[in-house]
Amino acid sequence: MVLPAAPDPRDACAPLTVVIATWNRREGLLRTLARLSGLPERPPVVVVDNGSTDGTAGAVRAAFPAVWVISLPRNEGAPARNAGVRAARTPYVAFSDDDSWWRPGALRRAAEIMAAHPRLGLIAAGVQVGPEGTPDPLNAVLAASPLPAPPGGPGPQVLGFLACASVVRREAFLRAGGFSPVLFFLGEEQLLAYDLAALGWDRCHVPEVVAVHEPSPVRGPLPARRRLQLRNALLTVWLRRPAPVVLRETGRIAAAAISDADSRAALLAALRRLPSALAHRRRLPPPVEALARLLDAPAWTPAASLARAGGRTTPG
């Protein structure tokens, strides 16, 4: 990993750092950084380059010298964000993708809410999609969460969120282990939500904190993305849920695999990662498993589907 020399932009006096993990989306990332640099909060920004081959790291250093760039030798997927969080020197970290940013004032409000709620480990923000700012359907799902709200919490409790529209308490994130390398990318959010909950940290949907997501045109084909989401949903079950749920969900995707090519590919890909999943398996504590079962209930099937996909309703 190659780090730049001083001056260190992380020394800026701010309560919150923005971390972006990117791979071969140089032009979109530069547009996002221009948006972030214009925010009134002027947050420190850490970009973690996942071994891009399009000159991303050099372009960022040239255009935005105040941005701290971490260059990884290879694509580590979502866990690249972990390096950014470790590098941050602020108590709170907001995630952006190379095609997302935050509304003016949102990060200031997030820091205020975090400071007022010391057991709050994660804010699942409201999401606006595209240049017209259309509310993401995930907003309504999170707002209607059946999970019991934490006493005095800033919003409904959740077990799913969109990574590029989330703010974490750095201490809580690091204690939970960050994003898992077992999953690599897509649908990585629910496992982190499980692990935060297992450590006793609250996770709340706070719609007044708003992120904007304009999905990049540079992305993998939708069938491949669907396979990754299905694979990681199953791996998340194998990693944290009890045996009856593991058997039920494995049987579900195996039955679908008979006639659905994406389900078949996802199942085979999950099986290739089974040894790693078993090595990292630890069951949720009973209180958190009880919350997960609320989302398994038939009445909550649409929301459970979103949660199993990591709360992601828009590609990118």
N, C-alpha and C positions, 0 to 999 in steps of 0.2 A: 504494500500500500504506500503511495507516494503522497506526502503532505507538503503544502507550500510553506515557504519561510515567513517569518514575521514581516509586517505587522499582522497580528492575529485578529480577524474580524469578530471572532467569538467573544472578545473582551468588551464589546459594546454593552452599555448599561441597558438591559432589557430583561423582562421576566420570562421571555418566550423566544425560542429558536424555531425557524422553519427548516424541516429536513425534507429533501427531495432525493429519491433514488431514480436513476434514469438509465436508459440503454438505447443508443442509436436514435435519439429524437432531438438532435441538436437544435434545429430551428424552432420547434415547439417549446423546448426548454428555455431558449433565449427570450421568447415572447412571455413565458410565465415569469421569468426572473425580472423582466421589465415591469410587469404588473406588481410583483411583490416589492420591488424597490420603490414603487410609488406609493406604498401604503403609509398612512400617517404614523403608524407604530414603528416603522423602520426596523423590523426585526432582523437579527442576525440570520443568515441563511447558510445552510450546509448542503452542498450537492454531493451525492455519492454516485460516482460514475461506474456503472457495472461493466467495465471493460469495453466501452464503446469503441467502434472502429471508424466513426465518422468525424473525429476531431472534437468531440463534445468538450472534453476537459480543457483543451487549449482555448477553445472559443469562449468558454465561460470565464476563464482567467483573464482573457484579453478584454472582454466586454464588461465584465462585472468584477473588478479586482477586490471588491469588498466581500465577495462570496468565498467561503471556505470550500475548497474542492478536495474530495477524497477520491483517489483513483484506485479502483480495485483491479486486480489482474484478470479477473474473469467475471462472468455474469452470475451473481449470487441470488438474483431474483429479489423477492420482497425482503428477505433478511438483510439485504444491503442497508436498509433503513436502520438496522441495529447499530451499524458503525457510525451513522450520523448521530444517533441519540447518544452513543458513548462519547462522541466528540463535543457535543453541546455542553455549554457551561451554565445553562439557565435551568430553573426548576421545572419548566414546562416546555413541551415540544409539540408543535403543530406539524402535521404531515401534509405535503402537497405532492401531486404527481407532476410530470412535465406538461400536463394539459389541464392543470387546475390551479386555483389560487383562492385567496380569501377576500371577502368584501371589506372595505375600509371600516375600521373599528371593531371587526369581529375578533381579532386576536387580542386586542385590549380587553374586550368583554370576557373572552375565554380565560385570560389570566386572572381577572377579578373574581370570576366564579370559582376557579380552582383555589384561589387564596381563601375564599370564604367557606370552602368545603374541603377540609383537610383529608377526608377519606375518599374523595373523588379521584379515581384513577384515570378516567377517560371520559371525554365529551364526544358524543356522536352528534356532529353539527347538522344543521339543515343544509340541504344541497339544492342548488339551482343549476339547471342544465342548459347549455348552449347560450348563444349571444342574447337570446330573448329572455333568459332567466326563468325558464319553466321549472316549477317545483318537481323534483324527482319523486316518483311514486314511493320511494323508500321513506320519505318524510312521514307520510300518513301511517305507514306500517309501524315505524318506530314510535310515533305519538300514541298509537293504540296498543302499545305493548301490554300483555297481560301480567307481566312480572310486577310484584309488589314494589312500589316506589320506596326508596330509602327515606327514613324519617328526615324531614327537612331538606331533602335533596332538591337539586335545581330542575329536575325533570324526571320523566319515566325511566325506569331501569331497563337496560337492554342487554342482549347477548349477541348482537350482530351490529355491524356498522360498516361504513365505507372508509377505507384507510385514508384516502386523499381528502376526507372531510372529517378528520378526527384530531383531537388534541389530547395528549397524554401527560400525566405527571411523570417526569423522568425517572424518579425513584421507583415508582410502581412498575413502569415498563421494564426497567432493567431487572428488578426482582422477579418479574414474571418470565424473564428470558427473551422478551421481544418476539419477533416473528420467527416461526419455526422453519429451519432448513428442510425438514421432511416434506413440507408442502411446496416450497420454492416460490410459486406465484399463482395468483388467482384464488379467491376464497380463503385467504390466509387470516382474515379478520376474526372469524368466530373462535378459532383456537386461542387467540390472544385474549379475547373477551372471557372465555372459560378460565384461562389461567389467572387473569386479574381477579375474577370473582372468587376463585379458589383461595386466593391470598387475602380476601376480605376487602378488596377495593371496589368501590361503586363505579358503575358505568351508566351514564345518563344521556338521554337525548335532550339536547338544548337547542331548540330551533332558532333562537335569537342569534346564535353564533352561526354565520352563514359562509359556506364555501361555494365556489363556482367551478363547475366541471364542463369543459368543452372537449368532448372526446376526440382524441387525435385521429386523423385519417391514417396514420402510420401504426397499424396494429395487426396482430395475427388474424387469420381467417376465423369466422365465428364458430365453425364446427370444432376447430382445434381448441378454442377457448371454452366451449361447452364441455369438451372432454376433460380439460383441466379442472373445471369447476366440479364436475361429477367425481373425478378422481379425488380431489382434495376434500370434498364433502365426506366421502367414504373414509379417507385417511383420518379425518378429524374424529369420526366416530370410533375408529379403531384405536386412536391415541387416548381418548378420554372417557368413552361411555362404557357402561357395564355390558357383560356378555350377552344378555338378552337383546339389548339394543344393537349390538354388533351383529348378531345373527340376523335380526330383522332387517337391518339396512343392507347387509351384504346380500341377503336373499332377495331384497327388492331390486337391487341393481343387477343381480344375476338373472332374475326373471326378465327384466327389461332388455338385457343383453341378447336374449334369444332373437329379438326382432329389431333391435336398435343398434346400429353400428357405433354410435357415440358411446352408449353405455357399455358395449363390449370392449371398446378400446380403453375406456376409463377403468374398467374392472381389471384388465390385464396390466395397465400402468400402475394401478394401486398395488396389485400383487407383487410387482417388481420392487416396490418400496416397503413391502410388509416387514422385512427384517429390521429396517430402520424404525418403522412405526412401533414394532414390538419393543425395541431397545429404548424408545422414548415414551412408552406407554405408562400413564399413571391415571387411575380413575379419579373422577371428580369427587370432592367431598359430598356427602349426602345432601346438605342444603343446596349446593349448586346443581347437583343432579336433579333435585326436585324442580329447580327453576327450568332446567333444560327440558324436563318432561312436560312442563306447561306449554312449551313451544312445540312439543311433539303431538299435542292434543289435536284431534280431527278438526275442531272448531278453529284452530289456528294454523291450518295447513298452508294457506298462502304465505303467511308471515314466516312460518317455519321453512318454507322453500327458499325464501329470500335469505333467511339467516343461514341456512345450510350452504348457500352460495356466498356467504360472507357479507350479505347485505348489499351485494352489487347488482344494481338494476341497469346500469349503463356501461357499455364497454369502454375500455381505454385505461 
